[in-house]
Structures are given as structure tokens and as C-alpha cells.
Amino acid sequence: MSIPGFGGGDTSTFRPEDSIQVEIPGFSEWRFEVPHKTILKFKIIDGIGEIFGTELPLNVELQLTGVKYAIYAPLSNGCKLEYTTLQNKAVITNEDEEISEYLSNETQAQTTYINLHLGLETIRQETRDSNILNPKDLKQGPKVLIIGNPGSGKTSLAKTLVGYANKMDSRPILVNLNPRDGVFCLPGSISATPISDTLDVESTNGYGFTTTTGSMNHNPKQPIIKNYGFSDINQNLDLYKYQISKLGVTVLSRLEEDLSIRNSGIVIDTPPLSIKDFTIIENIVSDFEVDIIVIMGNERLLIDLKKKFKHKLSQLQIIKVPISGGVAEVDEGFIRRSQEETIKEYFNGNHKTRLSPFKTDIDAKDLIIYKAVLASDIASTLAFLPSADSYAADEDENSEVKSKTDDSLTKYYSLLTEPSSSNLDNSIMAITQLPQTNNSGKDLLNTSIKGYVHVSKYEDEKHKMKILLPFAGAFPKHVLISTNIGFNE
Ligand SMILES: Nc1ncnc2c1ncn2[C@@H]1O[C@H](COP(=O)(O)OP(=O)(O)OP(=O)(O)O)[C@@H](O)[C@H]1O
């Protein structure tokens, strides 16, 4: 039994007769896939083992479910672990129950990632030294953008780089621009999080909880979150690019304010991008003042990008790293299930940190709810609309939100004038930082996300919503954005 929010939880341990031992030779990795309906319990019993740059504690039982990971032994004497598997009764899927696992000594990619980390750390040290000697001319640490094909190991490399940086007392900002994933936030958002602690490998996705979730083993992280509202960047590319630029402004100003973050720089993880997406890549490079692009194994992309950025190569380094032989195929079903688990964990916690979400009924009449628009729905009218940049000039500060006909906003968000069960049931809504009294469309576009609620039911006759909040308390009187991310409790 655990006190909600104070950890503890499932304390069952290994039964030695059921456990299997694995010896990982030095510089090799044990690769394994655990379906969502199976739980892998394991502990490192000798040596040092790490998952994507995060060192695992010795003799501490950990548990994982719904993952495709590797435990790497970074020292020559290797490491030893023991594991057992159990059924995950909370999940019903038609996946196979068996875990698959194997040992591999083909870890040249990992060695390159470590060398890349050491290179970045050298730049960080030079930045620190320079900033001590020249406090009037402060420099910034490396700002690294990782790009590559689907499933080429971008996310694993981003985790590895921030994990190792953290070990060396650096505090880079981890930026996630893949709205499919939800990094310290829910899917549908992009985020930036200063990493000042080890990642929590046991949490869904392997990052950790955010500050909304209270006391726990790892320091909760405080991300800056921008709402996009979809999993797929092509559903409203203009909104996606707009939110990237706004996140870039916030991240760069955070770098200005905090010397340890400024010295450490940024690591940016992205959705799969190719040369066809050059304008997105170009936007990211300029919005985050990227100075190093790391390409996952794609020679052609390296050459094409070097050509396109020819004029910038004095400030921008473009390098290629190999793809790990361990990267696993991840199908749509697995991704969807992981998204569901991320949402479940946001509200309910996990086996270590149980949370007490709060169910309540609220009156929907007085709420202001926006929804991101699908690009396909506005394609025909787009040509007649002014751009977001011309927004400020057009703005009428005194107009009523509900009656506002704001053309530049309609490219990104539309006001949900008739909330109903058909557009809100089983959906995730983002709570913005914007008070309901603020009717500025520009502020709506520029606002960050405070947290999320789940709408389980909208009662059409009564105009009431049954909602789940991550914590008890009065429902915030803030503007809401209904996302396309569905979830069935
Ligand atoms: N060395 C490894 N051993 C085992 N599994 C790995 C290894 N490296 C990566 N994986 C797994 O392979 C899958 C794909 O890797 P990852 O998510 O890092 O790729 P990605 O390029 O970010 O994918 P996407 O394009 O879908 O965002 C993930 O489940 C990841 O955990």
C-alpha cells in the first residue's frame, strides 16, 4: 500500500527460482523488447549498465513495460543483471506476451555517440571557460539538432546525449519537436525541458514526470510546452512551424537567463524529416540558432543539407553518425498504445508513484474552448488570409472573444462555438496559461500549456462535461484548447 503521490507501490521482488541471469560483456549491449502486456522486472547485480546514457542503480529492482530498449555495458568488465517477467494485467492487447532479447557486441554506433558526447562536452567546457574570462561577451554551449529517417534512433541519441551531459554536471535543454511523443507532456504538444537530473527510465517513454505530479523519486521537470494538437506534423504545418518558432524564442531567452543552461546548450529531437522538409529544417536551425546538425546515417541527406546550407557552413557544422543495429521497428499500434500509457501515467502515475486524479463535472457554458484546425479544412480559404506576422497590427483588444472574427487566427485555431459530445467525448484538452478574460488572439497563439484535462463525457442537453484533472481543486479559469488526441479511460 502506498500513500498517493509518495511512491512505494508494488513491492513484490524476484523469486530467485524464476529469475534469469544475463552477463553483458564490456562494450556490448543486451537488446530487448517488452510488449505492453508484459512487465519486465530486473536489477543490475554487478558492474555498470545504462539505458540510452542513463546509468542504472546497482541492486535496485526496476520494471519496464511496452519498451524496445538496450542495456549497454560501458566499462570493460561488463555487467550482470537478473530478470523475470510477469503479465501486465492492466493492459489487454493482441500482442505476443513473450519478450524478445539478445546480446550484441556490434555497438560501434554507441561508441560514436559517446565520442559525439565527448566532443560536445569539450565545447561546453570551452564555453564555460570563455564565459568566466569574458563575462561581457557571453557565449552559448552547443545547440544540436538531430535529424533522420523514421526509426533511425534519433530519440535514443537525444536521450543518450542529455543523459551523458547530466552525468558530467551539464544541464542542456532537451527540446522535443515530435508531437507524436509527448516528452514531459502529453502527445500533441512540443516541449523544451532543462535536464538537471537523470531521466526516469521506468516511466512511460523513459523521460519522467512533470511538476504537476507532486513528490517522487526523480526531480519533477518543468517543461515549456506549446500546444500543436495533432500527432502528425502535416495536419497543420503552419501551426507546427509557428509553435516551433515560439518555442525557439522561449528556449533562447532561457539560455540568456541561466548561465549553467547557457553553457550546456540544447539537444533537439525531431520527427522524421527529409530534404523535402528543408523549410522545416531551416526554420528549426534559425529559430534555435542551431550550430551542429547530426544526421542519423543518411549520406544523401548529409550531402543535400551541406549544399543547401552552403552559405552557413562557417557557423553550422553538419555531421553524420551511424544508425545503431539495435533500433527496433515500431508499428502504429505500438505507438498508439505508448501514447495511451503516457496519458494514463500523466493522470494516474505508475507503479512507483501513484497519483490521485480528480474527477468532476463542470459547466461548459462559460468555458472558452479553441481547437486547432486541420490544414485540409482551410486549404481552400488560406489564400485570402493574412499571415500571423501581420496579426498584431490587426488586433482589436476590446472585442469580445466569442464574437471575434479573427482571420489570422483562423489559420491555426477556431473557437468551438458549439461544444458537443461528438467533438469532445474522450478527448484531451490543453489548459493554456491564458486567463479567460484575455481575448487577444495573438496571446492565444503565443501562450504555453499549464497542463491537461481529459473529457470523458459531454452532456449535450445540460452542457456539462465530466472531466478528469491531474489534481484536486477549482477548475482553472483559463482558455482551453481541445486536441485531436483521443483517450478512452
Ligand atoms: N540499441 C538499441 N537497442 C534496442 N532498441 C533500440 C536501440 N536503439 C533504439 N532502439 C529502439 O528502437 C526504436 C526506434 O528508435 P528511436 O525512437 O530512437 O528512433 P527515432 O528515429 O526517434 O524514431 P521516430 O522516427 O519514430 O521518431 C525505439 O523503440 C528505441 O527504443
The ligand as an ORCA input file, in Angstrom:
! r2SCAN-3c Opt
* xyz 0 1
  N      20.470     -0.003    -29.443
  C      19.171     -0.283    -29.356
  N      18.753     -1.493    -28.934
  C      17.435     -1.789    -28.841
  N      16.447     -0.941    -29.192
  C      16.814      0.283    -29.617
  C      18.176      0.675    -29.730
  N      18.219      1.952    -30.200
  C      16.937      2.330    -30.360
  N      16.089      1.349    -30.019
  C      14.623      1.361    -30.088
  O      14.262      1.434    -31.454
  C      13.065      2.200    -31.604
  C      13.316      3.331    -32.592
  O      14.305      4.191    -32.052
  P      14.042      5.749    -31.816
  O      12.699      6.006    -31.241
  O      15.220      6.275    -31.071
  O      14.078      6.221    -33.331
  P      13.514      7.578    -33.927
  O      14.353      7.857    -35.128
  O      13.454      8.632    -32.882
  O      12.059      7.138    -34.333
  P      10.871      8.062    -34.958
  O      11.319      8.427    -36.335
  O       9.708      7.116    -34.984
  O      10.724      9.237    -34.048
  C      12.704      2.703    -30.212
  O      11.760      1.822    -29.647
  C      14.033      2.612    -29.451
  O      13.841      2.492    -28.057
*
